[in-house]
Amino acid sequence: MSTLQLKQITKSFGETDVIKGVDLEVNDREFVVFVGPSGCGKSTLMRMIAGLENATSGDIVIDGQRVNEVGPADRGLAMVFQSYALYPHMTVEDNMGFSLRLAGVPKAERRQKVLEAARILQLEPLLDRKPKALSGGQRQRVAIGRAIVRNPSIFLFDEPLSNLDAALRVQMRIELARLHEELDATMIYVTHDQIEAMTMADKIVVLQGGVVEQVGSPMELYHHPRNRFVAGFIGSPKMNFLPVEATEAGAEGVSVRLPGGDVARVPVAGEGVSPGTALELGIRPEHLVLDDQGPLRGEIQVLERLGGQTSLYVAMGEQTVTIMADGDVAHRVRDEVRFGFEPGRAHLFAADGLALPSLEAHPLAGLKRQDNRLASDAGSE
Amino acid sequence: MTTKTQSMSAAGATRAANGPRFGALSSRRLWLTVLGWTVAGVIFFPIFWMVLTGFKTEAEAIADPSLIFSPTLDSYAEVQSRADYLHFALNSVVVSFGSTLLALVIAIPSAYAMAFLPTKRTKGTLLWMLSTKMLPPVGVLVPIYLLFRDFGLLDTRTGLVIVYTLMNLPIVVWMLYTFFKDLPRDILEAGRMDGAGTLQEVWYLLLPLTLPGIASTGLLAVILSWNEAFWSLNLTSSQAAPLTAYIASFSSPEGLFWAKLSAASTMAIAPILVFGWLTQKQMVRGLTFGAVK
């Protein structure tokens, strides 16, 4: 049983406010990912949870206890650093057993615990090596092993995969997800990589400029972004934004006039919207479809063929929109194309950047990673 | 056809131009080598000459400089009969190693604080510490002499250890500060997450990881203390006098005796020379530590 609460946490370095009042609830055994552009304060937030930085104000509560004044080692947490931060002068075994040695655990028991963690991470053959003699992926596993040995109530990961090459990153991502299930522990993970966030998280916390923009499950953030920033940050390629004008706001949704002159009705609540209000229409590249009868048109500027998919960069007057189309589209650069979208998949943003709330929740928005697992387990049996 | 000849002659010209350039490169290296050996020779020659003079008789020593003479140990015998070399040597060893150890004990926590917990004034403090080295020591001779007299530290090893420690402390703190700053902070933070208190952090992580730097700092402090003459001459007479005072005692009022002075000097520098030679690998490694990471 390990939970974490942040209550109105702030952090200032001198005059600069880095974290501006963050509230957060992390439940037991949850995998929570902090994601955001660099400088958004995600690492600082994690370091405050770890106890490596003091919070300027607010409460950090672990398992119901306020821990602001508790030292890092006594919070019962373990942290995996971006640089791995292995002790270069110690063997893998000594690295992993260092915390136990400091705690005065007898040698035999120490060895047994280290071996257990080494087994989980397949590090047994490397126990006598020094970090210098390990590959990047192996060092990463030792760093994780060092955390496991401490048997912490909460694991903290600070961009642990960013020093690995792409192939290894995918492999470690899967391994971390497996580890989360095997250890059944609460984990907090910082990354700027939204794929890591989407694939591993039960709950994503999107941060920008020291403020939490949205907290939710990956599917919730994807389908119901709270504002324009989250909409643009989650999803790749980025969501397209088109300036539109409202023509009608009713119980069925908000109708807007598209750049081509056509009118589309998006099923969102239209409170505060009247005919003539300037809005922004957000559509993800994968939701734009090439269609000879479509309401939107433009000229292809760049065409990237990925095999299975093709990205089209289409100029619509001043604007460029991205379309993810089928891999086999026959178009060429400079072709004039028409395209459209299903209004139910579009988003509308008011002038202040907030999304107009959808009338209907997406069926997968409440999905948890565990639900995926149950479904696949059932499928395999 | 014409184009071909042209290109061929062009190629020839390039080759011709390349020839002297390679020559210039190697002759530059030659000059650097000559220069290097010359500088080394100029630095080493006085020491060489001193060692040589120590094996001459007093008459030969003041006669025309000559490499050809019959070596004799007379000067060494006489030097030893006038003063007990081992007594001075022991003082030198105790005082230089003692002061170095004390300086490290004080400097390690100071450098730790400045490297890992810097404040707005850290840079200023460091510069201020170094500025004390710019003061000519003779400027504070009288106050320090009086203090030593009142505290009964004159002609004691303890007194010299204290003065050498203070003398070397700024350099030792500076060097350790640079070595500590090079250590990735993550490693110490990982140690803190693993439950290390400050002392354990220093003992298990900081010291082993910066050992080359600490060693070279210590070696430098030993050498500086060993060679220090101003304070040892002014604050000691016989009991605590180190080898520098031993040498000076042979430039006596009766006049200079070059052969004996040389013999004494050779004996005084021999230990530190051997020590420096044995540890030079460590010294170079420490002094370039971090620069080649």
Interface residues (C-beta under 8 A of the other chain):
Chain A: A50 L52 G71 P72 A73 D74 L77 A78 M79 F81 Q82 S83 A85 L86 Y87 P88 H89 F98 S99 L102 A103 R146 R150
Chain B: P184 D186 I187 E189 A190 G191 R192 M193 D194 G195 A196 Q200 Y204 L205 P208 L209
